[in-house]
Amino acid sequence: LGAILGGGVFRPGQLFTLFEQIGVDLAVSNQQAIDEIMAIATESPMAVYGSGYWADHWEYYLDLIEAYTSIYPDGEESLMYDTQLQYFFSTASVKPRSDKYVVDYTFDGKSKHVLQLDATSFDKDKVAEQAAFRNKTTGLIANEANWQRTGKAGEGRAFKSSAIAKLFLLGAIKYATRDAYGMGVEYEGGRPGWNDAMNGLAGMVGSGMPETFELSELLKYVLDVVTRYQRPLVIPVELGLMVDRVNAALTTLRESGYEDAETLQKDVPRELFVYWDTVAAAREDYRNTVTNFFSGETTTISAEDAIEMLTNWFDQVQIGVGRAMTIGSKGIDDDGTSGVPPSYFSYNITSWVTNSKKNSKGLPLANAKAMAVGVFPLFLEGPTRYMKLIKDDEEQMNDMYNKVLNSGLRDEQLQMYFLSADLTGQSYDMGRMMAFAAGWLENQSIWMHMSYKYYLQLLRGKLYDQFFTEMRGGGMLPFMDPDVYGRSLMECSSFIASSAFKDPSVVGRGFLARLSGSTAEFLSIWKLMFMGPNPYVINDAGDVEMQLIPTLPIWLFEDLEAGAEGTRDDDGNLVVSFKLFASIMVTYHNTLGTDLFDVSPTKYIVTMEDGSTVDVEGSSIPTKTAVQIRKLLGVQSIDAYF
């Protein structure tokens, strides 16, 4: 067993299969075995090049960070500044525009246009660099080959940066990848974002507002961290040079005196195009410089300079969001004035010059000289991610909810939300969804994962009545009609055939069982409902405390109309219970007999495994007991009284 564990990288699931194959008889349970092995193992991310980079995969970093800091708020500074992270060395390289803007005939053969094709490539030079790490005895490439290094092939150390520096790098790259109108983040890696059925959008030189909304949140978080801790950022010197050029381009744009017209035209204004071209060139030069190696040198940005820089970037992103809302969407019964944020844009390169290059098919490559923006119908992802920007503004949240409710995204028959509005008349260039009948798969169906994302944002934005109305109205499991849904109400589907589908016998039925995205969103919903967004907080003295602020309607305690009689404590108060950290039983005593929406407990009783209790008066559990709960040190149960 020791030889196996010390013999190189492994996946946890492989171990138990191997144990069975070679007859390893564990003296402990599988759970204890994997816990002890993982406690001493080192995690090593791995990936294999397939075909392009999906534009949304980075967006879940903040979710992970927020999940961690909601339990360990006292660990944030160390996580951000003291944790050194390596850079993954991918064999896939994103091409510069001059190598992927392809001139070809339009579908009718009557004219020519420019498409973005084969945006990424399998880099043989990187493969050769990895070969330097091949074990001559086994023929296997060592895991060290997966990290970006300094120096020549097979030499130098793996380059590292702090977590906050890498988040700054990510924000800088995405900020420098906004489209020519400064609205969406370009799909320059050959793949779209979350909605991968829009797989033709990259070819249309497309961009996405969902990624911009996430960029806004990322920049806000990095700005908040730097502001609170007032520590400098140490970044690769190559990134520092790119950032200088990006900031200089913004200064030039401002000095040009450009201001948006009251009515934005489809043609990108010259000043914005020049800014886009300059920033994109800086991004491409940065990538070219670090394609195989970092120099190993760093540059330091003071907290003061970082705050100014991040503030400027954040403000520019908000200007782009405003432009997107003005340009809007376009579709059946949609003139662009719905007030619902658009999701996608395309860019028609209206003027170009060919360069001396050709692609692998022999088609000429070109450099763009002017562009015009194209619009699409509404997609649910737009308002879903936009709500992250306005979640603390109740008035704006209510307004956006009502706009979505009254838009083409609402399926009135099913009382659910379409993934997209009516796509009739859209170009097949946009992606495979146009090959499906309306109401089926990604074409105007009910995509459960995105619907659950939307419901989660309602809860985060404290639209409690609306959230629970949607839930009980049939928008979420298990509150659907099983005869219509056609499968277990405990089982999520990839999609539900919507009322747009032509066969009425199929409408409302779930297809393709799937336990990934929807389940993950539901777990986030469950956590907010039962624990609140931040179970652990830092008090005024700088110490960690625990607070439980649930969002539970009275009908989850007792619903007599549905014949569900509640459970009561010895004093006759309605109660509900759940397991905290899969170990500690928590019971809420609803002495108010009302909805518990944003209501803090007035008292806690923490019972220890030895039978002793800790009585707490007030809304928060003090530091000593809070840490014991967090570490699962002898705590049996918690009773919270409201």
VEXLO-850156 format. One line per 4 residues: their letters; for each residue x, y, z of C-alpha. Coordinates in Angstrom, 2 decimals. Layout:
BEGIN
a	X Y Z | ...
//
This chain:
BEGIN
lgai	0.00 0.00 0.00 | 2.83 2.38 0.81 | 4.42 1.72 -2.55 | 1.14 2.53 -4.29
lggg	0.58 5.80 -2.43 | 4.18 6.87 -2.88 | 4.39 5.87 -6.49 | 2.97 9.01 -8.06
vfrp	-0.29 10.78 -8.74 | -3.58 8.96 -8.23 | -7.29 9.69 -8.17 | -9.08 8.84 -4.91
gqlf	-11.62 6.67 -6.69 | -8.87 4.62 -8.31 | -7.54 3.52 -4.94 | -10.51 1.43 -3.89
tlfe	-10.70 -0.25 -7.29 | -7.02 -1.06 -7.00 | -7.46 -2.32 -3.43 | -10.06 -4.80 -4.68
qigv	-7.90 -5.91 -7.59 | -4.80 -6.68 -5.53 | -6.61 -7.90 -2.43 | -5.82 -5.13 0.04
dlav	-7.84 -5.73 3.20 | -8.38 -2.41 4.99 | -8.40 -2.50 8.78 | -10.56 0.65 8.87
snqq	-13.63 1.87 7.02 | -13.35 3.28 3.51 | -14.28 6.71 4.86 | -11.54 6.67 7.51
aide	-9.03 5.35 5.00 | -9.70 8.08 2.45 | -9.75 10.76 5.15 | -6.33 9.73 6.44
imai	-4.87 9.40 2.95 | -6.19 12.79 1.84 | -4.86 14.43 5.01 | -1.28 13.71 3.92
ates	-1.74 13.85 0.14 | -0.97 16.85 -2.07 | -3.60 17.91 -4.59 | -2.32 18.18 -8.15
pmav	-4.75 19.60 -10.74 | -4.56 17.98 -14.15 | -6.22 18.59 -17.51 | -6.01 17.37 -21.07
ygsg	-6.54 19.54 -24.13 | -9.82 18.90 -25.89 | -11.05 21.76 -28.06 | -11.00 25.31 -26.76
ywad	-11.65 27.10 -23.51 | -15.15 27.49 -22.10 | -15.50 31.11 -21.02 | -17.43 30.51 -17.79
hwey	-15.27 28.04 -15.87 | -13.42 30.74 -13.93 | -16.69 32.22 -12.67 | -17.05 29.71 -9.84
yldl	-13.92 30.81 -7.97 | -15.87 33.42 -6.02 | -18.49 30.84 -5.06 | -15.74 28.66 -3.61
ieay	-14.10 31.58 -1.83 | -17.42 32.71 -0.35 | -18.17 29.15 0.79 | -14.83 29.08 2.61
tsiy	-15.03 32.55 4.16 | -18.60 31.94 5.34 | -17.11 29.37 7.74 | -13.56 30.74 8.09
pdge	-13.82 34.54 7.81 | -10.78 34.74 10.06 | -8.78 32.82 7.46 | -9.40 35.13 4.49
eslm	-6.24 37.26 4.75 | -3.98 34.24 5.02 | -5.83 32.51 2.18 | -5.46 35.51 -0.10
ydtq	-1.91 36.67 0.68 | -0.03 33.77 2.24 | -1.20 30.91 0.04 | 1.18 30.45 -2.88
lqyf	-0.33 28.92 -6.00 | 1.29 27.55 -9.14 | 0.20 28.24 -12.73 | -1.19 25.40 -14.81
fsta	0.83 24.69 -17.94 | -1.72 23.97 -20.65 | -0.83 22.52 -24.01 | -3.64 24.58 -25.56
svkp	-2.78 28.10 -26.68 | -5.23 30.85 -27.62 | -4.31 32.28 -30.99 | -3.92 36.03 -31.61
rsdk	-6.62 37.64 -33.73 | -4.33 37.72 -36.77 | -4.25 33.91 -36.74 | -7.97 33.24 -36.25
yvvd	-9.90 36.00 -38.06 | -10.72 34.08 -41.24 | -12.12 35.56 -44.46 | -14.72 33.28 -46.06
ytfd	-17.90 33.43 -48.13 | -21.25 33.99 -46.47 | -23.77 31.12 -46.51 | -25.32 32.30 -49.79
gksk	-21.94 32.66 -51.51 | -22.72 36.23 -52.56 | -20.29 38.08 -50.31 | -17.49 37.59 -47.84
hvlq	-17.25 38.07 -44.12 | -14.79 37.46 -41.27 | -15.25 34.60 -38.81 | -13.25 33.64 -35.74
ldat	-12.28 30.03 -36.38 | -9.94 27.52 -34.73 | -9.33 29.98 -31.93 | -7.09 27.63 -29.95
sfdk	-4.39 25.24 -31.03 | -2.59 22.20 -29.67 | 0.86 23.64 -29.04 | 3.54 21.15 -30.05
dkva	6.29 23.28 -28.51 | 4.58 22.96 -25.13 | 4.29 19.21 -25.61 | 8.02 19.09 -26.29
eqaa	8.66 21.12 -23.13 | 6.63 18.63 -21.11 | 8.62 15.76 -22.62 | 11.65 16.92 -20.64
frnk	9.86 15.54 -17.57 | 9.40 12.05 -19.00 | 10.68 9.24 -16.81 | 13.12 7.18 -18.88
ttgl	12.23 4.01 -16.99 | 8.42 4.17 -17.00 | 7.88 6.42 -20.00 | 5.43 8.49 -17.96
iane	5.54 12.28 -17.75 | 5.94 13.53 -14.18 | 3.27 15.72 -12.65 | 5.75 18.60 -12.48
anwq	5.28 19.02 -16.23 | 1.81 20.47 -15.56 | 3.18 23.67 -14.01 | 4.37 26.84 -15.73
rtgk	8.04 27.29 -14.91 | 10.87 29.77 -15.17 | 13.90 29.16 -17.37 | 14.49 26.62 -20.11
ageg	12.72 23.34 -20.78 | 12.84 21.02 -17.82 | 14.72 23.56 -15.77 | 13.80 26.29 -13.31
rafk	11.22 26.31 -10.57 | 7.46 26.26 -10.87 | 6.39 29.91 -10.74 | 4.03 30.85 -7.89
ssai	1.88 33.80 -6.88 | -0.45 34.54 -4.00 | -4.14 33.80 -4.42 | -5.00 37.51 -4.51
aklf	-2.34 38.11 -7.17 | -3.79 35.36 -9.33 | -7.30 36.78 -8.88 | -5.92 40.18 -9.89
llga	-4.34 38.56 -12.96 | -7.64 36.90 -13.83 | -9.52 40.18 -13.47 | -6.93 42.02 -15.57
ikya	-7.09 39.47 -18.39 | -10.90 39.41 -18.45 | -11.06 43.20 -18.26 | -8.69 43.31 -21.25
trda	-10.90 40.82 -23.13 | -14.04 42.94 -23.25 | -15.54 43.43 -26.70 | -15.14 46.49 -28.90
ygmg	-18.11 48.25 -27.31 | -16.78 47.45 -23.83 | -19.87 45.36 -23.03 | -19.44 41.58 -23.08
veye	-16.32 39.50 -22.49 | -15.22 38.04 -25.80 | -15.47 34.33 -26.50 | -11.94 34.36 -27.86
ggrp	-11.00 30.85 -26.73 | -13.19 29.04 -29.24 | -16.00 28.14 -26.87 | -18.94 30.06 -25.37
gwnd	-19.80 30.31 -21.68 | -22.27 28.30 -19.59 | -24.68 27.87 -22.51 | -22.48 25.67 -24.66
amng	-25.28 25.21 -27.21 | -24.32 28.72 -28.35 | -21.22 27.04 -29.76 | -21.33 29.07 -32.96
lagm	-21.10 32.39 -31.11 | -17.30 32.26 -30.90 | -17.21 32.10 -34.69 | -19.40 35.20 -34.86
vgsg	-16.73 37.13 -32.90 | -19.23 36.96 -30.06 | -19.16 38.11 -26.47 | -21.18 37.47 -23.33
mpet	-22.68 39.72 -20.68 | -22.88 36.87 -18.12 | -19.09 36.89 -18.03 | -19.10 40.68 -17.66
fels	-21.45 40.51 -14.69 | -19.14 37.94 -13.09 | -16.13 40.15 -13.92 | -17.82 43.01 -12.09
ellk	-18.15 40.81 -9.00 | -14.55 39.61 -9.27 | -13.13 43.14 -9.51 | -15.32 44.23 -6.61
yvld	-14.05 41.38 -4.45 | -10.35 41.98 -5.23 | -10.87 45.71 -4.61 | -12.56 44.94 -1.30
vvtr	-9.75 42.62 -0.15 | -6.99 45.08 -1.06 | -8.88 47.93 0.60 | -9.44 46.03 3.85
yqrp	-5.96 44.54 4.25 | -3.92 47.33 2.62 | -1.23 44.92 1.41 | 0.60 45.22 -1.93
lvip	0.14 42.91 -4.89 | 3.19 41.03 -6.18 | 2.57 40.00 -9.77 | 4.62 38.62 -12.69
velg	6.59 41.41 -14.33 | 5.08 40.39 -17.67 | 1.58 41.10 -16.33 | 2.78 44.43 -14.97
lmvd	3.83 45.50 -18.48 | 0.44 44.49 -19.89 | -1.42 46.37 -17.16 | 0.62 49.50 -17.86
rvna	-0.40 49.39 -21.53 | -4.05 48.74 -20.66 | -4.13 51.68 -18.28 | -2.38 53.91 -20.80
altt	-5.01 53.03 -23.39 | -7.75 54.08 -20.97 | -5.98 57.39 -20.37 | -5.82 57.96 -24.14
lres	-9.53 57.14 -24.49 | -10.44 59.62 -21.77 | -8.20 62.31 -23.24 | -9.89 61.86 -26.63
gyed	-13.02 63.40 -25.13 | -15.19 60.48 -26.23 | -18.65 60.28 -24.70 | -21.48 57.90 -25.59
aetl	-24.19 59.35 -27.78 | -27.72 59.31 -26.41 | -28.58 56.70 -29.04 | -25.92 54.07 -29.57
qkdv	-25.40 52.96 -33.15 | -24.57 49.45 -34.30 | -21.24 50.64 -35.68 | -18.59 50.75 -32.96
prel	-17.34 54.35 -32.53 | -13.81 54.85 -33.78 | -12.43 55.83 -30.36 | -13.78 52.66 -28.74
fvyw	-12.47 50.49 -31.57 | -8.96 51.94 -31.24 | -9.08 51.37 -27.47 | -10.21 47.76 -27.99
dtva	-7.52 47.12 -30.59 | -4.79 48.54 -28.35 | -5.86 46.59 -25.27 | -6.28 43.36 -27.24
aare	-2.76 43.76 -28.63 | -1.40 44.21 -25.10 | -3.19 41.02 -24.01 | -1.84 39.07 -26.98
dyrn	1.72 40.31 -26.39 | 1.48 39.25 -22.75 | 0.41 35.76 -23.76 | 3.15 35.52 -26.34
tvtn	5.72 36.48 -23.72 | 4.63 33.83 -21.20 | 3.59 31.09 -23.62 | 6.19 28.65 -22.32
ffsg	7.84 30.29 -19.32 | 7.73 33.17 -16.88 | 10.93 35.12 -16.46 | 10.59 34.64 -12.72
ettt	10.80 38.36 -12.07 | 8.01 40.18 -10.27 | 6.75 43.71 -9.83 | 4.92 45.14 -6.84
isae	1.78 47.27 -6.99 | 1.08 49.22 -3.83 | -2.32 48.91 -2.21 | -3.02 52.56 -3.07
daie	-2.19 52.09 -6.76 | -4.10 48.80 -6.93 | -7.19 50.44 -5.44 | -7.08 53.25 -8.00
mltn	-6.54 50.81 -10.85 | -9.28 48.39 -9.80 | -11.70 51.26 -9.23 | -11.09 52.53 -12.77
wfdq	-11.62 49.07 -14.22 | -14.77 48.51 -12.19 | -16.19 51.84 -13.34 | -15.46 51.01 -16.98
vqig	-17.25 47.67 -16.60 | -20.32 49.49 -15.25 | -20.25 51.83 -18.24 | -20.22 48.75 -20.47
vgra	-23.17 47.28 -18.59 | -25.07 50.51 -19.19 | -24.32 50.34 -22.92 | -25.54 46.74 -23.04
mtig	-28.82 47.72 -21.43 | -29.19 50.50 -24.03 | -28.39 48.33 -27.05 | -30.52 45.55 -25.57
skgi	-31.90 42.47 -27.25 | -33.94 41.74 -30.35 | -36.43 38.95 -30.98 | -40.05 37.96 -31.41
dddg	-42.17 40.54 -29.55 | -38.92 42.04 -28.22 | -37.92 45.49 -29.42 | -35.05 45.78 -26.95
tsgv	-36.89 47.93 -24.41 | -37.90 45.21 -21.93 | -35.26 46.32 -19.44 | -34.08 42.71 -19.10
ppsy	-30.28 42.47 -19.52 | -29.15 40.91 -22.79 | -26.88 37.88 -22.66 | -24.96 37.87 -25.93
fsyn	-23.62 40.03 -28.72 | -21.94 39.25 -32.03 | -19.61 41.49 -34.02 | -19.66 41.86 -37.76
itsw	-16.22 42.95 -38.94 | -17.28 45.55 -41.49 | -13.80 46.54 -42.63 | -10.63 44.47 -42.70
vtns	-7.31 44.01 -44.44 | -5.86 40.61 -45.18 | -2.48 39.81 -43.75 | 0.07 37.47 -45.27
kkns	-1.20 34.42 -43.40 | -3.62 31.62 -44.22 | -5.31 29.10 -41.95 | -5.01 25.31 -42.15
kglp	-7.73 25.22 -44.83 | -5.90 27.73 -47.00 | -8.32 30.58 -46.28 | -6.88 34.08 -45.90
lana	-6.54 35.64 -42.45 | -7.31 39.26 -41.72 | -6.92 42.15 -39.30 | -10.10 43.95 -38.28
kama	-10.41 47.69 -38.97 | -14.05 48.35 -38.02 | -16.97 46.50 -36.41 | -20.72 46.60 -35.91
vgvf	-22.53 44.93 -33.04 | -25.28 42.34 -33.50 | -27.99 41.44 -30.98 | -29.94 38.32 -29.99
plfl	-33.18 37.41 -28.21 | -33.27 37.22 -24.42 | -31.71 34.36 -22.47 | -32.36 33.63 -18.79
egpt	-28.65 33.65 -17.98 | -28.45 37.41 -18.50 | -30.81 38.56 -15.73 | -29.75 35.65 -13.51
rymk	-26.13 36.78 -13.34 | -27.04 40.47 -13.45 | -28.93 40.04 -10.19 | -25.59 39.50 -8.46
likd	-24.85 43.18 -9.11 | -28.10 44.41 -7.55 | -28.76 41.80 -4.84 | -28.40 44.38 -2.05
deeq	-30.95 46.76 -3.60 | -34.47 45.53 -2.85 | -36.14 48.01 -5.21 | -33.95 47.04 -8.16
mndm	-34.36 43.35 -7.39 | -38.15 43.67 -7.35 | -38.09 45.65 -10.58 | -35.90 43.10 -12.35
ynkv	-37.98 40.17 -11.11 | -41.14 41.75 -12.50 | -39.48 42.55 -15.82 | -38.37 38.94 -16.25
lnsg	-41.80 37.71 -15.14 | -43.46 39.80 -17.86 | -40.92 39.07 -20.58 | -40.68 36.41 -23.26
lrde	-38.69 34.30 -20.78 | -41.81 33.31 -18.82 | -43.59 30.07 -19.64 | -47.09 30.96 -18.45
qlqm	-48.48 27.47 -18.97 | -45.86 25.75 -16.80 | -45.26 28.73 -14.50 | -41.53 28.33 -15.13
yfls	-38.84 30.16 -17.09 | -37.55 29.42 -20.57 | -33.80 29.08 -21.07 | -34.25 31.42 -24.03
adlt	-37.01 33.47 -25.55 | -38.45 32.54 -28.95 | -35.52 31.94 -31.34 | -37.58 31.92 -34.52
gqsy	-35.68 33.54 -37.36 | -32.26 33.45 -35.72 | -29.17 32.48 -37.68 | -27.98 28.90 -37.56
dmgr	-24.52 30.39 -37.12 | -25.22 30.97 -33.43 | -25.03 27.31 -32.49 | -26.52 23.86 -32.29
mmaf	-29.60 25.01 -30.37 | -31.04 26.16 -33.69 | -31.09 22.52 -34.82 | -33.62 21.65 -32.10
aagw	-37.37 22.15 -32.16 | -38.64 24.98 -29.99 | -39.18 23.75 -26.43 | -36.61 20.97 -26.79
lenq	-33.07 20.85 -25.37 | -31.51 24.35 -25.33 | -34.05 25.91 -27.71 | -36.62 27.65 -25.47
siwm	-36.95 24.73 -23.06 | -36.94 24.83 -19.27 | -33.30 24.17 -18.41 | -33.39 23.18 -14.76
hmsy	-29.83 24.18 -13.92 | -30.28 27.77 -15.10 | -33.76 27.97 -13.58 | -32.32 26.94 -10.22
kyyl	-29.58 29.53 -10.65 | -32.29 32.14 -11.13 | -34.23 31.01 -8.07 | -31.02 31.09 -6.03
qllr	-30.50 34.72 -6.99 | -34.01 35.56 -5.84 | -33.14 34.12 -2.46 | -29.78 35.92 -2.33
gkly	-31.57 39.14 -3.20 | -34.02 38.59 -0.31 | -37.08 38.30 -2.53 | -38.42 35.72 -0.11
dqff	-42.10 35.85 -1.03 | -41.31 35.62 -4.74 | -38.83 32.79 -4.20 | -41.21 30.59 -2.23
temr	-44.09 31.42 -4.59 | -41.96 30.17 -7.51 | -40.92 27.10 -5.53 | -44.41 26.03 -4.50
gggm	-45.89 27.08 -7.82 | -44.14 24.16 -9.49 | -40.87 25.76 -10.50 | -38.79 23.51 -8.25
lpfm	-38.79 19.94 -7.12 | -40.59 18.39 -5.33 | -43.46 20.81 -6.03 | -44.15 19.58 -9.56
dpdv	-46.94 17.30 -10.70 | -45.29 13.85 -10.93 | -47.71 12.71 -13.61 | -46.62 15.61 -15.80
ygrs	-42.93 15.57 -14.84 | -42.80 11.89 -15.63 | -40.12 10.83 -13.19 | -39.28 10.82 -9.49
lmec	-39.69 14.21 -7.82 | -36.36 13.53 -6.12 | -34.56 13.45 -9.48 | -33.46 16.51 -11.44
ssfi	-33.52 16.55 -15.23 | -31.34 18.33 -17.73 | -34.39 19.99 -19.25 | -38.16 20.05 -19.21
assa	-40.04 20.25 -22.51 | -41.70 23.66 -22.41 | -45.04 24.88 -23.71 | -43.24 25.93 -26.90
fkdp	-42.95 22.26 -27.85 | -45.54 21.22 -30.43 | -46.54 17.92 -28.82 | -48.76 18.78 -25.81
svvg	-48.38 15.27 -24.37 | -44.69 15.94 -23.77 | -44.95 19.47 -22.34 | -43.79 19.56 -18.71
rgfl	-41.94 16.25 -18.88 | -38.33 16.06 -17.65 | -35.65 14.53 -19.84 | -32.11 13.30 -19.22
arls	-31.60 12.68 -15.50 | -28.82 14.89 -14.22 | -27.51 15.30 -10.70 | -24.82 17.94 -11.21
gsta	-25.70 21.59 -11.80 | -29.25 21.71 -10.45 | -28.20 19.75 -7.38 | -25.30 22.11 -6.69
efls	-27.61 25.13 -6.93 | -30.15 23.44 -4.65 | -27.45 22.80 -2.04 | -26.66 26.53 -2.12
iwkl	-30.38 27.25 -1.72 | -30.60 24.79 1.19 | -27.62 26.41 2.92 | -29.16 29.89 2.66
mfmg	-32.54 28.63 3.87 | -31.23 26.83 6.93 | -28.03 28.65 7.90 | -27.98 32.01 6.16
pnpy	-25.17 33.42 4.00 | -22.54 33.79 6.74 | -22.76 31.33 9.65 | -19.45 32.70 10.92
vind	-18.60 36.40 11.16 | -15.92 38.65 12.62 | -17.14 40.82 15.50 | -16.01 44.36 16.30
agdv	-13.18 43.02 18.44 | -11.82 41.01 15.52 | -12.89 37.64 16.92 | -14.94 35.00 15.13
emql	-18.53 34.37 16.21 | -21.32 32.13 14.96 | -24.77 33.25 13.88 | -27.63 31.29 12.34
iptl	-30.08 33.43 10.35 | -32.38 31.11 8.40 | -34.94 31.88 5.73 | -37.77 29.48 6.52
piwl	-41.48 30.03 5.78 | -44.00 28.98 8.37 | -45.34 26.27 6.06 | -42.07 24.36 6.42
fedl	-42.84 24.13 10.14 | -46.49 23.26 9.67 | -48.79 23.23 6.65 | -52.28 22.28 7.76
eaga	-53.77 23.06 4.34 | -51.58 20.33 2.89 | -52.31 18.02 5.80 | -48.78 18.34 7.18
egtr	-48.97 18.77 10.93 | -45.83 20.22 12.48 | -43.54 18.93 15.22 | -43.58 20.85 18.51
dddg	-41.24 21.09 21.48 | -42.25 20.63 25.12 | -43.45 24.24 25.25 | -45.69 23.81 22.21
nlvv	-43.45 25.72 19.79 | -43.12 24.52 16.21 | -39.66 23.14 15.42 | -37.57 22.05 12.45
sfkl	-34.17 20.36 12.58 | -31.18 19.81 10.32 | -27.65 18.46 10.55 | -24.80 20.99 10.65
fasi	-21.48 19.79 9.22 | -23.13 16.35 8.82 | -22.70 15.86 12.56 | -24.39 18.39 14.85
mvty	-28.19 18.36 15.14 | -29.59 21.91 15.01 | -33.20 22.59 16.04 | -35.02 25.85 15.43
hntl	-37.78 26.68 17.94 | -40.27 29.06 16.31 | -41.79 30.76 19.35 | -43.07 33.55 17.05
gtdl	-45.19 31.17 14.97 | -44.34 33.16 11.83 | -42.06 33.09 8.81 | -38.42 33.25 9.86
fdvs	-37.14 35.62 7.18 | -33.90 37.34 8.22 | -34.77 36.85 11.90 | -31.89 36.27 14.36
ptky	-32.24 33.92 17.33 | -32.71 35.42 20.77 | -31.17 32.45 22.56 | -29.03 29.35 21.91
ivtm	-28.52 26.22 23.98 | -25.43 24.27 22.91 | -25.38 20.72 24.27 | -22.02 18.97 24.52
edgs	-21.39 15.25 24.15 | -20.68 14.97 27.87 | -24.19 16.25 28.64 | -23.17 19.75 29.73
tvdv	-24.77 22.79 28.09 | -23.72 26.30 27.13 | -26.58 28.82 27.32 | -26.19 31.90 25.12
egss	-28.42 34.95 25.29 | -28.42 36.98 22.11 | -28.08 36.52 18.37 | -24.50 35.21 18.20
iptk	-22.58 32.33 19.75 | -19.31 33.64 21.27 | -15.84 32.74 20.06 | -14.88 29.79 22.26
tavq	-18.07 27.82 21.65 | -18.24 28.91 17.98 | -14.77 27.48 17.35 | -15.67 24.25 19.16
irkl	-18.68 23.90 16.86 | -16.56 24.61 13.80 | -13.98 22.01 14.82 | -16.66 19.46 15.85
lgvq	-15.07 19.25 19.29 | -17.51 17.46 21.56 | -20.64 19.30 20.37 | -23.80 17.20 20.16
sida	-26.61 19.64 19.34 | -27.67 23.28 19.08 | -31.12 24.63 19.93 | -31.88 28.12 18.61
yf	-34.92 30.05 19.82 | -36.66 32.76 17.77
//
